[in-house]
Amino acid sequence: VREYGVSYVAERMWSRLQLDWFIKKELRKRKYKAPVERALLALVAHRMADPGSKLACSEWLDSDVYLPGTRGVDLQHLYRAMDFLDDCHEELERALYAHRRTLFDKVQLVYYDTTSTYFEIDEPGDEPLEYGLRQRGYSRDHRPDRKQIVVGLAVDQQGLPVASDVFGGDIGDQLTVVPMLERLRDMGLRDVVWVADRGMVSEANLASVRQAGLDYIVGVRLRAAEDLRKAITGDETPYEQTAEGLMVKVVEIDDKRYVVCFSPASAERDLKLRTGAIDRMKPVLERVNAGGDAAMVTKHGLYRRFVRRHRDGKYHLDKNKLEREAQCDGTFVLDVSDEEMSPAAAALAYKGLLRVEQAFRTLKHGIDIRPVYHRLDKRIRAHVTLCTLAYLVERAIEIETGMSFDKVRKVLRRMRAVELHFEEQTVWEASVPSGEARKVLNELNLPAPPRVLPPLS
């Protein structure tokens, strides 16, 4: 008895997205004879069904899953497939972008963000400190003890990945913007709005966005912009109510137009969090001022924002800092290049950055992009591309079914392929899909598998 549901749907979506066609075309160019296309399908399906190492994928193919055409795929083919994937990564993204316009809505917004992911491999004693992509840097996984990479991901308004890239683990977020813009420009993206968070903003980056022919919506670091905070506080223009509990208005300062967004619910939450933090911090300040370790305050990101060290060496709550924090409660500010875009449209477009965060959550906790066990740069890049492909297939399924892929996977896992032996004859039979599984297949416009399946070749 073998798993069949996830692999069945993965293979059909693989063909619907024309991944099989593109890979076979590139294989013919490179004169590959190994079963690379089936190996890549297996790697993606494994990530969707039960993510693990490449060795685990090989064992999964041998004994756990029914996936036609993979009987001859072994571990060496999986690694060769990864090397091929690294060779044609950018061509693959261009082909996917060209094809997706026939399946999904036209790309109108591109959301960009970065994350880091760490390695679980022993460091050889003779390896240079400066080695390839694996570097130490700011870890979003709270693993400063491990080397890491930085992953840049651009998704569209539906959360479908458009492009991904891998950078050294010590690179700053702002330095990843121009390489990604160049990739998008090479893919032929036009009439698209670039949306990015505050950490991506620099004048040089915004100039690059304009040079690429794109409009942009980017967050502004409000805490660092004293003049802007004062202008917002002193502006008496009424807010306009939008969807999702947001209120928006335009504030101009030095002939610069900003879209100010305010959420009463978020403001109430920010006030509550700050008040609670201050209550917790007061006894800490007392201990520090009585001779305790100052690191209890100086190394605490939230506490550090509220205190100031006086000339006597003691730490006290800073009235000016608290006032600054209060001015930021429930508020975020946008720099919007298209002056014809309404404040409400800009605010709702910016809120869509959550789609990138959701993509990273899926990559880390569903597809298990981390930890990374590869050492070679080409394998590291291929691992990220592979995980992005698995996310693309999962997200396409979510769009068509209106269900989370976690739920889809749970339903599909009940589908089985059974190997039956009659004297000298072997027959594979598919289990009858449950009502829930049939509903998923109907939403995907896929037929139920035939009751009698071809031999597992």
C-alpha positions as CSV (number, residue, x, y, z in Angstrom):
1,V,0.0,0.0,0.0
2,R,1.5,3.4,-1.0
3,E,0.6,7.0,-0.7
4,Y,-1.1,8.4,-3.9
5,G,-3.3,11.5,-3.3
6,V,-0.7,14.2,-3.0
7,S,1.6,12.8,-5.7
8,Y,-1.4,12.4,-8.0
9,V,-2.4,16.0,-7.7
10,A,1.2,17.2,-7.7
11,E,1.8,15.5,-11.0
12,R,-1.4,17.0,-12.6
13,M,-0.5,20.5,-11.4
14,W,3.1,20.0,-12.5
15,S,1.7,19.5,-16.1
16,R,-0.9,22.3,-15.8
17,L,1.9,24.8,-14.9
18,Q,3.9,23.3,-17.9
19,L,6.8,22.5,-15.7
20,D,7.2,19.1,-17.4
21,W,7.3,20.8,-20.8
22,F,9.8,23.4,-19.9
23,I,12.2,21.0,-18.1
24,K,12.1,18.4,-21.0
25,K,12.8,21.2,-23.5
26,E,15.8,22.4,-21.4
27,L,17.0,18.8,-21.0
28,R,17.0,18.3,-24.8
29,K,19.2,21.4,-25.1
30,R,21.7,20.1,-22.6
31,K,21.5,16.5,-23.9
32,Y,20.7,14.9,-20.6
33,K,19.7,11.2,-20.5
34,A,19.1,10.9,-16.8
35,P,15.4,11.0,-15.6
36,V,15.8,14.6,-14.4
37,E,12.3,15.7,-15.0
38,R,10.8,12.8,-13.0
39,A,13.4,13.4,-10.3
40,L,12.4,17.1,-10.0
41,L,8.8,16.1,-9.8
42,A,9.6,13.6,-7.1
43,L,11.5,16.3,-5.1
44,V,8.6,18.7,-5.3
45,A,6.0,16.1,-4.5
46,H,8.1,15.0,-1.5
47,R,8.3,18.6,-0.2
48,M,4.5,18.8,-0.5
49,A,3.7,15.5,1.1
50,D,6.4,14.8,3.7
51,P,9.4,17.2,3.4
52,G,12.8,15.8,4.3
53,S,16.3,15.3,3.0
54,K,17.2,14.1,-0.5
55,L,18.1,10.7,1.0
56,A,14.6,10.6,2.6
57,C,13.1,11.5,-0.8
58,S,14.9,8.5,-2.4
59,E,13.7,6.2,0.3
60,W,10.1,7.6,0.0
61,L,10.2,6.8,-3.8
62,D,11.5,3.3,-3.1
63,S,8.8,2.2,-0.6
64,D,6.2,4.8,0.3
65,V,4.7,6.5,-2.7
66,Y,3.1,5.6,-6.1
67,L,4.5,8.1,-8.6
68,P,4.7,6.8,-12.2
69,G,8.0,7.0,-14.0
70,T,10.1,7.2,-10.9
71,R,11.0,3.5,-10.3
72,G,14.5,4.1,-11.8
73,V,15.1,7.4,-10.0
74,D,17.8,7.1,-7.3
75,L,19.8,9.4,-5.1
76,Q,22.3,10.4,-7.7
77,H,19.5,11.4,-10.1
78,L,18.1,13.7,-7.4
79,Y,21.4,15.5,-7.0
80,R,21.9,15.7,-10.8
81,A,18.4,17.2,-11.0
82,M,19.3,19.9,-8.4
83,D,22.4,20.8,-10.4
84,F,20.2,21.1,-13.6
85,L,17.7,23.3,-11.6
86,D,20.5,25.7,-10.6
87,D,21.6,25.9,-14.2
88,C,18.2,27.0,-15.6
89,H,16.7,28.8,-12.6
90,E,16.2,32.2,-14.2
91,E,15.0,30.7,-17.5
92,L,12.4,28.6,-15.5
93,E,11.1,31.7,-13.8
94,R,10.7,33.6,-17.1
95,A,8.8,30.6,-18.6
96,L,6.6,30.3,-15.5
97,Y,5.8,34.1,-15.6
98,A,4.9,33.9,-19.3
99,H,2.7,30.9,-18.8
100,R,0.9,32.0,-15.6
101,R,-0.7,34.9,-17.4
102,T,-2.9,32.3,-19.2
103,L,-3.9,30.7,-15.9
104,F,-4.1,33.4,-13.3
105,D,-4.7,37.2,-13.1
106,K,-2.2,39.5,-14.6
107,V,0.5,40.5,-12.2
108,Q,-0.3,44.0,-10.9
109,L,1.6,44.2,-7.7
110,V,4.9,42.6,-6.8
111,Y,5.6,42.2,-3.0
112,Y,9.2,41.8,-2.0
113,D,10.8,40.8,1.2
114,T,13.7,38.7,2.6
115,T,14.2,36.1,5.3
116,S,17.1,34.1,6.5
117,T,17.5,30.3,7.0
118,Y,20.3,28.5,8.8
119,F,22.4,25.4,8.2
120,E,22.7,22.2,10.2
121,I,26.0,20.9,9.0
122,D,29.4,20.6,10.7
123,E,31.9,23.2,9.8
124,P,35.2,21.6,8.6
125,G,38.2,23.0,10.5
126,D,40.1,23.9,7.3
127,E,37.2,25.9,5.7
128,P,38.0,29.6,5.2
129,L,35.9,32.0,7.3
130,E,34.7,33.7,4.1
131,Y,33.1,30.9,2.2
132,G,30.4,31.3,-0.4
133,L,26.9,32.0,0.6
134,R,27.1,30.5,4.1
135,Q,27.9,33.4,6.4
136,R,27.0,34.7,9.8
137,G,24.6,37.6,9.9
138,Y,21.4,38.8,11.5
139,S,19.3,35.7,12.1
140,R,15.5,35.9,11.9
141,D,15.5,32.3,13.2
142,H,17.3,33.4,16.4
143,R,20.2,31.1,15.6
144,P,23.3,33.4,15.7
145,D,25.4,30.3,16.4
146,R,24.7,29.0,12.8
147,K,25.8,30.2,9.4
148,Q,22.9,31.2,7.2
149,I,21.8,32.5,3.8
150,V,19.4,35.3,3.0
151,V,16.5,34.4,0.7
152,G,14.8,37.1,-1.3
153,L,11.3,36.4,-2.6
154,A,8.9,38.4,-4.9
155,V,5.3,37.3,-5.0
156,D,2.3,38.7,-6.9
157,Q,-1.1,39.9,-5.5
158,Q,-2.3,36.3,-5.1
159,G,0.8,35.2,-3.3
160,L,2.2,33.2,-6.2
161,P,6.0,33.4,-6.4
162,V,7.4,35.5,-9.3
163,A,11.1,35.3,-8.6
164,S,13.5,34.2,-5.8
165,D,17.1,34.7,-5.1
166,V,19.8,33.6,-2.6
167,F,22.3,36.0,-1.0
168,G,25.1,35.6,1.4
169,G,24.0,35.3,5.0
170,D,25.8,38.6,6.0
171,I,24.1,40.8,3.4
172,G,21.8,43.7,4.4
173,D,18.2,43.7,3.1
174,Q,18.6,46.9,1.1
175,L,21.5,45.4,-0.9
176,T,19.2,42.7,-2.2
177,V,16.8,45.1,-3.9
178,V,18.7,46.0,-7.1
179,P,19.6,42.4,-8.1
180,M,15.9,41.4,-7.7
181,L,14.8,44.4,-9.7
182,E,17.2,43.4,-12.5
183,R,15.7,40.0,-12.5
184,L,12.1,41.3,-12.8
185,R,13.1,43.6,-15.6
186,D,14.7,40.8,-17.5
187,M,11.5,38.8,-17.1
188,G,9.6,41.6,-18.8
189,L,7.5,42.9,-16.0
190,R,6.0,46.2,-16.9
191,D,3.1,48.3,-15.4
192,V,3.7,46.7,-12.1
193,V,3.8,48.3,-8.6
194,W,6.7,47.3,-6.4
195,V,5.7,47.0,-2.7
196,A,8.3,46.7,0.0
197,D,8.6,47.2,3.7
198,R,10.6,49.9,5.5
199,G,13.8,47.8,5.7
200,M,14.1,47.9,1.9
201,V,13.9,51.7,1.6
202,S,16.9,53.8,0.5
203,E,17.0,56.7,-2.0
204,A,19.3,54.6,-4.2
205,N,16.8,51.7,-4.2
206,L,13.8,53.9,-5.0
207,A,15.8,55.4,-7.9
208,S,16.5,51.8,-9.1
209,V,12.7,51.0,-8.9
210,R,12.0,54.1,-11.1
211,Q,14.8,53.2,-13.5
212,A,13.2,49.7,-13.9
213,G,10.0,51.5,-15.0
214,L,7.9,50.5,-12.0
215,D,5.9,52.5,-9.5
216,Y,6.3,51.8,-5.9
217,I,4.6,51.7,-2.5
218,V,7.1,51.6,0.4
219,G,6.9,52.0,4.1
220,V,8.5,54.9,5.8
221,R,10.4,54.6,9.1
222,L,8.1,56.8,11.1
223,R,10.0,56.6,14.4
224,A,13.1,58.1,12.7
225,A,11.1,60.9,10.9
226,E,10.5,63.5,13.5
227,D,9.4,66.2,11.1
228,L,6.9,63.8,9.6
229,R,5.5,62.8,13.0
230,K,5.0,66.4,13.9
231,A,3.3,67.1,10.6
232,I,0.9,64.1,11.1
233,T,0.2,65.2,14.7
234,G,-0.6,68.8,13.6
235,D,-2.6,67.9,10.5
236,E,-6.4,68.3,11.1
237,T,-7.5,66.7,7.8
238,P,-10.1,64.1,8.5
239,Y,-9.3,60.4,7.8
240,E,-11.1,58.5,5.2
241,Q,-12.6,55.1,6.2
242,T,-11.5,52.1,4.1
243,A,-11.9,48.4,4.3
244,E,-10.3,46.2,7.0
245,G,-10.7,48.8,9.7
246,L,-8.1,51.2,8.2
247,M,-8.4,55.0,8.1
248,V,-6.3,56.9,5.6
249,K,-5.4,60.5,4.6
250,V,-2.7,62.3,2.7
251,V,-0.2,64.5,4.5
252,E,2.3,66.7,2.6
253,I,5.6,67.9,3.9
254,D,8.2,69.8,1.8
255,D,6.1,69.2,-1.3
256,K,6.3,65.4,-0.6
257,R,3.1,63.4,-0.5
258,Y,2.7,60.7,2.1
259,V,-0.2,58.4,2.7
260,V,-0.9,58.1,6.5
261,C,-2.8,54.9,7.6
262,F,-4.3,54.6,11.0
263,S,-6.0,51.6,12.6
264,P,-7.9,52.2,15.9
265,A,-7.6,48.5,16.8
266,S,-3.9,48.5,16.3
267,A,-3.5,51.7,18.2
268,E,-5.3,50.2,21.2
269,R,-3.1,47.1,21.0
270,D,0.1,49.1,20.8
271,L,-0.9,51.1,23.8
272,K,-1.7,48.0,25.8
273,L,1.6,46.3,24.8
274,R,3.6,49.4,25.7
275,T,1.8,49.8,29.1
276,G,2.4,46.2,29.9
277,A,6.1,46.5,28.9
278,I,6.6,49.5,31.1
279,D,5.0,47.7,34.1
280,R,7.3,44.8,33.6
281,M,10.3,47.1,33.0
282,K,10.0,49.1,36.2
283,P,11.3,46.4,38.6
284,V,14.0,45.6,36.1
285,L,15.2,49.2,36.1
286,E,15.2,49.2,39.9
287,R,17.5,46.1,39.9
288,V,19.8,47.6,37.2
289,N,20.1,50.9,39.0
290,A,20.9,49.1,42.2
291,G,23.9,47.5,40.6
292,G,22.4,44.8,38.4
293,D,23.5,43.9,34.9
294,A,22.6,46.8,32.5
295,A,22.3,44.3,29.7
296,M,18.8,43.4,31.0
297,V,17.8,46.8,29.6
298,T,20.3,47.6,26.9
299,K,19.9,44.3,25.1
300,H,16.2,44.2,25.3
301,G,14.8,45.6,22.0
302,L,11.6,46.9,23.5
303,Y,12.9,48.2,26.8
304,R,15.8,50.0,25.0
305,R,13.2,52.1,23.1
306,F,11.7,53.6,26.3
307,V,14.7,54.4,28.5
308,R,17.6,56.9,28.6
309,R,20.8,56.8,30.7
310,H,21.2,59.9,32.9
311,R,24.5,61.5,33.8
312,D,24.5,59.7,37.1
313,G,24.7,56.4,35.2
314,K,21.2,55.3,36.1
315,Y,18.4,54.4,33.6
316,H,15.1,56.1,33.6
317,L,12.0,56.2,31.4
318,D,12.4,58.8,28.7
319,K,9.4,61.1,28.3
320,N,10.4,62.1,24.8
321,K,10.8,58.5,23.7
322,L,7.4,57.6,25.1
323,E,5.8,60.5,23.4
324,R,7.4,59.4,20.1
325,E,6.0,55.9,20.6
326,A,2.5,57.2,21.3
327,Q,2.6,59.2,18.0
328,C,3.3,55.9,16.2
329,D,0.5,53.9,17.8
330,G,-1.6,52.2,15.1
331,T,0.0,54.3,12.4
332,F,2.1,53.4,9.4
333,V,3.1,55.8,6.6
334,L,3.6,55.1,2.9
335,D,5.6,56.7,0.2
336,V,3.6,56.2,-3.0
337,S,5.1,57.1,-6.4
338,D,1.9,57.2,-8.3
339,E,0.1,60.3,-7.2
340,E,-3.1,59.2,-9.0
341,M,-3.4,56.2,-6.8
342,S,-6.0,56.8,-4.1
343,P,-4.8,56.6,-0.4
344,A,-7.2,53.7,0.2
345,A,-5.9,51.7,-2.7
346,A,-2.3,52.3,-1.6
347,A,-3.1,51.3,2.0
348,L,-4.8,48.0,1.0
349,A,-2.1,47.2,-1.5
350,Y,0.6,47.7,1.2
351,K,-1.3,45.4,3.6
352,G,-0.8,42.7,1.0
353,L,2.8,42.4,2.2
354,L,1.3,39.8,4.5
355,R,1.3,37.5,1.4
356,V,5.1,37.4,1.5
357,E,5.1,36.7,5.2
358,Q,2.6,33.9,4.6
359,A,4.9,32.6,1.8
360,F,7.9,32.5,4.2
361,R,5.8,30.8,6.9
362,T,4.8,28.1,4.4
363,L,8.4,27.7,3.2
364,K,9.7,27.4,6.7
365,H,7.0,25.5,8.5
366,G,5.2,23.6,5.7
367,I,7.8,22.9,3.0
368,D,10.7,22.9,5.5
369,I,13.2,25.0,3.7
370,R,15.2,25.0,6.9
371,P,17.5,23.8,8.2
372,V,19.7,23.5,5.1
373,Y,22.2,20.6,5.0
374,H,23.9,21.5,1.7
375,R,27.5,22.8,1.5
376,L,28.0,23.7,-2.2
377,D,26.5,27.1,-3.3
378,K,24.9,25.6,-6.4
379,R,23.1,23.0,-4.2
380,I,22.0,25.7,-1.7
381,R,20.5,27.8,-4.5
382,A,18.8,24.7,-6.0
383,H,17.4,23.8,-2.6
384,V,15.8,27.2,-2.4
385,T,14.5,27.0,-6.0
386,L,13.1,23.6,-5.3
387,C,11.2,24.8,-2.2
388,T,9.9,27.8,-4.1
389,L,8.5,25.5,-6.8
390,A,6.8,23.4,-4.2
391,Y,5.3,26.5,-2.7
392,L,4.1,27.6,-6.2
393,V,2.3,24.3,-6.7
394,E,0.7,24.5,-3.2
395,R,-0.4,28.1,-3.7
396,A,-1.9,27.3,-7.1
397,I,-3.9,24.5,-5.4
398,E,-5.0,26.9,-2.7
399,I,-6.2,29.5,-5.2
400,E,-8.2,27.0,-7.2
401,T,-9.8,25.1,-4.2
402,G,-10.2,28.0,-1.7
403,M,-8.7,25.8,0.9
404,S,-5.4,25.9,2.8
405,F,-2.9,23.3,1.5
406,D,-2.6,21.8,5.0
407,K,-6.3,20.8,4.8
408,V,-5.9,19.7,1.2
409,R,-2.9,17.5,2.1
410,K,-4.8,15.9,5.0
411,V,-7.7,15.0,2.7
412,L,-5.5,13.7,-0.1
413,R,-3.3,11.6,2.2
414,R,-6.2,9.1,2.6
415,M,-6.0,8.2,-1.1
416,R,-3.9,5.1,-1.6
417,A,-2.5,2.9,-4.4
418,V,-2.5,-0.8,-3.6
419,E,-0.2,-3.4,-5.3
420,L,-2.1,-6.7,-5.8
421,H,-0.5,-10.0,-6.9
422,F,-2.6,-12.6,-8.7
423,E,-0.5,-15.7,-9.4
424,E,2.1,-14.3,-11.8
425,Q,0.3,-11.0,-12.5
426,T,0.7,-7.7,-10.7
427,V,-2.0,-5.1,-10.7
428,W,-2.0,-1.6,-9.1
429,E,-5.4,-0.4,-7.9
430,A,-6.4,3.1,-6.6
431,S,-8.6,3.4,-3.6
432,V,-12.0,5.1,-4.0
433,P,-11.6,8.8,-3.1
434,S,-13.6,10.0,-0.2
435,G,-16.3,12.7,-0.6
436,E,-13.9,15.3,0.6
437,A,-11.2,14.2,-1.8
438,R,-13.7,14.2,-4.7
439,K,-14.6,17.8,-3.7
440,V,-10.9,18.8,-3.9
441,L,-10.5,17.1,-7.3
442,N,-13.6,18.8,-8.6
443,E,-12.4,22.2,-7.5
444,L,-9.1,21.5,-9.3
445,N,-11.0,20.3,-12.4
446,L,-9.2,16.9,-12.1
447,P,-10.8,13.5,-12.7
448,A,-10.6,10.9,-10.0
449,P,-7.7,8.4,-10.7
450,P,-8.7,5.3,-12.7
451,R,-9.4,2.3,-10.5
452,V,-6.7,0.2,-12.3
453,L,-3.4,2.0,-12.5
454,P,-0.5,1.4,-14.8
455,P,2.5,-0.5,-13.4
456,L,4.9,1.6,-11.3
457,S,7.6,2.0,-14.0
